[in-house]
């Protein structure tokens, strides 16, 4: 009898098989309101080497703080062209880039508002479970009152906050560091 490993027992990469239609690097199309931004960075291992076959799955609210999801029944502005979801594959050097708008604040389950953020799931070979993290925004005064960010030790919070680019005011830089001294904070979900 031949025993073959199933996808639940085998570590990928399987990201391209039937999932190409989910690849999008523009979460907010033309005409969507809000501050337009571009985020670029790299996914790197503990040695600083880029991971060439990772996929970042992105979830966020629009500029008004409304998710493009039927379960978000709050009476806030919805916009055609706003996806609020995307998948971005890394390049050979581990780099990625996507375009969106800065999200508005969304409530926690108990109604407290969170700072604007983008939820990121990282998928890649060698991982049996996704890694979940967040991107927060620099110079955002509400970061100080965000529940999730407040649970992170102060010296490590910087791994979750994007940096302003020196080249363009609409470009932010944010990296995923998988292990080591500057390891990105990952959440149990």
N, C-alpha and C positions, 0 to 999 in steps of 0.2 A: 504494500500500500504506500502510495506517495503522499506525503503530507506537505501541503503548501500553506505558507503564511497568508493570513488574510490582512486586509488593510488595517484592521484594528490591532494587529500584532506587528505590523511592519512600519518602520519609520519612513516617511515620504522620501523625496518630494512628489506629491501627487497634485499639486496646485493647478496645473494647466489642464488636466484631464476634465473636460466638460465644464470648466469654470471660467474660461476666457471671457465669457459675456459679463462676468462680475468685475472684471478689471476696469477700474476707472480712476483717473487721477484728478477729476474735476467734480467736486461734490456740490458746487453751486454754479449753475449755468448762467448764461447771459440774462441780464435783467433782474437777477436776485439781489435784494437789498442787503446792505450791511457792508462792513469794512472788508474789502477783498484782501486776502492774504495768500501767500505761498509758503509752504513749509518744506524744507529740505533737510536731509541728514543722511546718516549711515547706520546700518545695523552692523555692529562689530563684536567679535568674540573677546575673550579675556586677554588675548595678545594684541588687540587692536586691529586684527585682520578682518576685512569686510566679509560679510556672509552673503554669498552670491545668489542664494535661492530662498530667501525669506519672503513672506508676504505679510504686509500690514493691513489689517482690516480696521476701518475707521468708522466711528459712529459719532454723530454730533447733532445738536439742535441748530435751528436757524438763528438769525440775528435777534429775533424776537423771543427766543427761548423755547420754540416749539419743535418737537421732533416730527419728522416726516413718517409718522407711524399712526395707523388708525386707533391704536390704544391711547395715544395722547389726545384726550378729548377736552383739554383745556381750551378755552375760547381765546386763542391767540392767532395772530396772522399766519396763514399758510401761504406758501409761494410755489407756483409752478416753476419747474427748473431746479428746485432745491432737492437734492437727493438725500443728504444727511448720512449717506453710507458710501463707502468706496473700498476698493481693494487695490493696493499698490504693491507690485513685486519689486524686489531690490535688483539692481544691476550687478554686473560681474564684480564690481568693487564694493558692493554692499550699500550703494547709495540709492536714495529714493527721493521723490518730489511729488507733491500734490497741491492743488489749488482749492480754496474754499472761502468762506467768510468766517469772521470771528463769531463764535456762537454766543447767544444770550445766556442768561442764567436760568437754570432749571432747578426745580425743587427736589429735595430728598424725599424719601417715603413719608417722613413726618412733617413735610412742608417747609423746611428751612431751605433757603436758596443757596445753591452751590456757585462757586466762581465759574466763569466761562472755562470750558475744557472740551477736549476731544478724547473719547475713549479709544484706545488702540489695543487690538489683539495681535500678537505676533505668532505666526506659524512658520515652522522651518523643520528641516530634517534634524533628527536627533531629539526632537521634542515629542513626547507622547500626549502632552496637554499644552494648550496655548498659554502664552504669557499675556497677562492683562496689565496695562498701565494707562497713564493719562498724559496728555499734553496740556499744560497750563500756559498762560500768557504773561510776558514780562510787564512790569509796571502796572499790574492789575490790582487795584486796591482791595478787591474782594477776595484775593488769594488768602489774606490774613484770617478770614472768617470761614473758609471752606473746610467742611468736616473731614473729608478724605485727606486733604493736604495737611491738615492739622494733626492727623494721626501719624504722620511721617516725621522722624527725627529731623530737627532743623538742619543739620549738616547735609542731609541727603535730599532735601526738598528740591535743590537745584537740578537734580536729575530729571525732574518732571516739568520744569519751567523752560520753555523755549527761549532762545537768545535772539536779540535783534541782530540783523545782518549789518555789517559795516557798509555794504554795497548798495542796498535798496531798502527803503523804509517799509515796503510791503512784503519783505522776505524775512522769515524766521528760520532759525537753525535749531534742530533738535535731534539728538542721536539716541539710539538704543544700544546700551553697553550690556552685554549678556552676563558678564562676571568680572570681578576684579574690584579695585579700589573705587572706581567711579560707576559701579554697577547701577543701572537704572532700577528704580523702585518698581516692583511688580506686586500686584494685589491678588489675594486669593479670592477667586470668584467661582 
